[in-house]
Amino acid sequence: MKTKLFLANAFIVSAALFAFATPTFASSISSQMDIGATGADVTTLQTFLAEDTTIYPEGLVTGYFGPLTSAAVARWQTANGIDPVGRVGPITLAALNAAMGDAPGSEVAPSSGISVNPVISSAKVSTTANTATFSWNTNEQTNSFVLYSTVTPFLFANASKVLSTNGLSTVATATITGLTPNTTYYFSLQSSDTSGNAIWTVEQPFTTPNN
């Protein structure tokens, strides 16, 4: 069995140890965007749009503002009474930030400006040729699961999902079975509290060993 530890704020690749950052869903977007834009604001936009499959059915969170993201922005603009130009200008930017103030995973404590998203820590995965067992902690009771796929980026709406066996808890444990030996998979951890605030990690790989 191979065990990989995930430590906060770093990504280290080695034979048995690597780590990943634990990002939160930002509460606002700071810049205007058009096709070709990249970066954290695009990721935040895509994550927000992907919550509604009628707006962004592809659900790709890539950090790149391409044609699919532009089409999703245009649908969101139409749904919100904004000229559907497919780019984020000043009017759309203000409307998005207002809407995201009510979005799961982007909420803040009233008048404090402090995020109330759960926080993931002490995450690790142990692999065999056919299984991967994930465990992580949260700073409050959450319901948690692992999304995974053999492709990246994957669609959150269509990815395989395994729920934590611990239910509502500050400790999450989930085991994926039926994996193929010597294969690279991509995963994202997600935890949501009872108020609907959510946090998820960026997609990261793990590789099953040979039999």
C-alpha positions in Angstrom: 0.0 0.0 0.0 1.3 3.4 -0.9 0.4 6.4 1.2 0.5 10.0 0.0 0.1 12.9 2.4 -1.4 16.2 1.4 0.0 19.2 3.2 -1.5 22.7 3.1 -0.3 25.3 0.6 2.2 23.2 -1.4 2.3 20.6 -4.2 5.3 18.2 -3.9 5.7 15.2 -6.2 7.8 12.2 -5.2 7.6 8.5 -5.0 5.4 8.5 -1.9 4.7 12.2 -0.9 3.0 15.1 -2.6 0.8 17.9 -1.4 -1.8 20.3 -2.7 -3.2 23.7 -1.9 -6.6 23.9 -0.4 -8.4 26.8 -2.1 -11.6 28.3 -1.1 -14.3 29.7 -3.4 -13.5 33.4 -3.6 -16.4 35.7 -2.6 -15.8 38.1 -5.4 -14.3 38.6 -8.9 -11.8 41.5 -9.2 -11.4 41.9 -13.0 -13.3 42.1 -16.2 -12.8 39.1 -18.5 -13.1 38.1 -22.2 -11.9 35.1 -24.2 -8.3 34.4 -23.6 -8.3 35.5 -20.0 -6.7 33.2 -17.4 -6.2 33.1 -13.7 -8.0 32.9 -10.3 -10.9 35.2 -11.4 -11.7 32.8 -14.3 -11.6 29.8 -11.9 -14.0 31.6 -9.5 -16.3 32.5 -12.4 -16.4 29.0 -13.8 -16.9 27.5 -10.4 -19.9 29.8 -9.8 -21.4 29.2 -13.2 -21.0 25.4 -12.9 -23.4 25.3 -10.0 -26.2 25.7 -12.5 -26.1 23.0 -15.2 -28.6 25.0 -17.3 -26.1 27.9 -17.5 -22.8 25.9 -17.7 -23.6 22.3 -18.6 -20.0 21.5 -19.4 -19.0 22.4 -15.8 -15.3 22.7 -16.7 -13.2 24.6 -14.1 -9.9 25.2 -16.0 -8.9 28.8 -15.2 -9.1 29.6 -18.9 -11.8 31.8 -20.4 -12.6 30.0 -23.7 -15.7 29.7 -25.9 -17.6 27.4 -23.4 -17.1 29.9 -20.6 -18.2 32.7 -22.9 -21.4 30.8 -23.9 -22.1 30.2 -20.2 -21.6 33.9 -19.3 -24.0 34.8 -22.1 -26.6 32.4 -20.7 -26.2 33.9 -17.3 -26.5 37.4 -18.6 -29.7 36.5 -20.4 -31.1 34.9 -17.3 -30.3 38.1 -15.3 -31.5 40.7 -17.8 -28.1 41.7 -19.1 -27.1 42.0 -22.8 -25.7 38.5 -23.6 -22.3 39.6 -24.9 -20.5 36.6 -23.4 -17.8 38.6 -21.7 -17.5 40.1 -18.2 -17.7 43.8 -18.4 -18.4 46.3 -15.6 -22.1 45.7 -15.5 -21.8 41.9 -15.5 -18.9 42.1 -13.0 -21.0 44.0 -10.5 -24.0 41.6 -11.0 -21.8 38.5 -10.6 -20.3 39.8 -7.4 -23.8 40.6 -6.0 -25.0 37.1 -6.9 -22.0 35.4 -5.6 -22.6 36.9 -2.2 -25.5 34.5 -1.9 -23.7 31.5 -3.6 -22.8 28.4 -1.6 -19.1 28.3 -0.9 -18.8 32.1 -1.1 -20.7 33.2 1.9 -19.2 35.4 4.7 -20.2 36.1 8.2 -22.5 39.2 8.4 -20.5 42.4 8.8 -17.3 40.6 9.4 -15.9 39.9 5.9 -14.7 36.5 7.3 -15.3 33.4 5.2 -17.5 30.8 6.8 -16.5 28.0 4.4 -15.3 24.8 5.9 -11.5 24.3 6.0 -9.9 21.1 4.8 -6.7 19.9 6.5 -4.6 16.8 7.1 -5.7 15.2 3.9 -4.0 12.0 2.7 -4.6 9.1 0.3 -3.5 5.5 0.6 -3.5 3.4 -2.7 -3.4 -0.2 -3.7 -3.6 -1.6 -7.2 -7.4 -1.4 -7.1 -8.4 1.0 -4.3 -7.7 4.5 -3.1 -8.7 5.5 0.5 -8.9 9.2 1.3 -9.1 10.9 4.7 -9.2 14.5 5.7 -10.3 16.7 8.5 -12.6 19.8 8.6 -12.9 22.5 11.1 -16.6 22.0 11.5 -19.1 19.1 10.9 -19.5 18.5 7.2 -20.9 16.0 4.7 -18.0 15.0 2.4 -17.2 13.1 -0.7 -14.5 12.5 -3.4 -15.0 13.1 -7.1 -12.7 11.3 -9.4 -12.0 10.6 -13.1 -9.3 9.3 -15.4 -9.4 12.6 -17.4 -8.6 16.2 -16.4 -10.3 18.6 -16.2 -13.4 16.5 -15.5 -17.0 17.6 -15.3 -18.1 17.8 -11.7 -21.7 17.0 -12.8 -20.6 13.7 -14.4 -17.6 12.6 -12.4 -17.8 9.5 -10.3 -18.5 10.2 -6.6 -17.8 8.3 -3.4 -19.3 9.6 -0.1 -17.5 9.7 3.2 -18.5 6.8 5.4 -18.4 9.0 8.4 -21.5 11.1 7.5 -21.8 14.5 9.1 -18.5 14.7 10.9 -15.2 16.7 11.2 -13.4 13.6 9.9 -14.0 12.3 6.4 -13.1 8.9 5.0 -13.9 7.6 1.5 -12.6 4.6 -0.4 -12.7 4.2 -4.1 -12.8 0.6 -5.3 -12.6 -1.1 -8.7 -9.6 0.9 -9.9 -7.2 -0.2 -12.6 -3.6 -0.9 -11.6 -0.8 1.4 -12.8 -3.3 4.1 -13.8 -3.4 7.8 -13.1 -6.7 9.2 -11.7 -7.7 12.8 -10.9 -9.7 13.7 -7.9 -11.2 16.6 -5.9 -12.3 16.5 -2.3 -15.5 18.3 -1.3 -17.0 19.1 2.1 -20.2 21.0 2.8 -21.6 22.2 6.2 -25.2 22.1 7.2 -25.7 25.7 6.0 -24.7 24.8 2.5 -21.2 26.5 2.6 -18.8 24.3 0.6 -15.1 23.9 -0.1 -13.5 21.8 -2.7 -9.9 21.2 -3.7 -8.4 21.7 -7.2 -8.1 18.5 -9.2 -4.9 16.5 -8.3 -3.6 13.2 -9.5 -2.9 9.9 -7.8 -1.5 6.7 -9.5 -2.4 3.2 -8.5 0.6 0.8 -8.2 1.1 -2.4 -10.2 -0.4 -5.6 -8.8 
